[in-house]
Amino acid sequence: MNDDIRLEKEENKKEENKKAENKKEENKKEENKKEENKKEENKKEENKKEENSMNKEFINKEIIDKHLKIGKNIAGRVASDFGQTMDDVVLNLKSLRKDVDSKIKDHKDNLFKINIDLLDLGDVFYLKADLPGVEKESINVETVNRDLTIQAYFTGMYDDVGDLKDKEHQFLIKDRNFGDTKKTVTLPQKIKADEVKGELNNGVLSLILPKVESKKVEINFN
């Protein structure tokens, strides 16, 4: 009797183990199937991304080609309208860039401008320039042909307080202009440089610039 019960228990245990193994096998197959499905989905996603990337690249290339074509057409029309070749256009662009670079350099060299008024009084030009706080010794006026150049040096805190650089300091407000600056004015006609008169009063430079008289020449015809 006991043997029968033991045998029955063993059979039941074997049956349970078999069922557990079958269940485990089924779970494993299910996991493998999910893994395969996941790989398939990832592959589809990668293919889709690659396809989108190719389409985007194609579209970008199409857009770039379109803009290049438009640019070439515009450049061609510009060259045609002005009777220039593309080399002429490039040279003009280089010249324009050089002019811009020169203006930028002038701006850097002259961080602030000298404000002036220029008046034509018939036989003389009358010029006034604002040079607040500038000493007479720090002003230089030069004339070359029709160009009049005013150079000045504006003193700053470092000039007024000699040992400021050697002390620990911090500017709380810093609005004043300081340093070297210049302004060149091209006059409508030549002036008598040796007869120019100047006066500095309350930070305002006044210049009287006599004009060179234009000679009238009578032409005789045979």
ABEGO torsion letter per residue (X at the ends): XAAAAAAAAAAAAAAAAAAAAAAAAAAAAAAAAAAAAAAAAAAAAAAAAAAAAAAAAAAAAAAAAAAAAAAAAAAAAAAAAAGBBAAAAAAAAAAAAAAAAAAAAAAAABABBBBBBBBBAGABBBBBBBBBGBBAAABBBBBBEABBBBBBBBBBAAAABAAAAABBBBBABBABBBEBBBBBBBBABBBBAAABBBBBBGGBBBBBBBBBBBBBBBBBBX
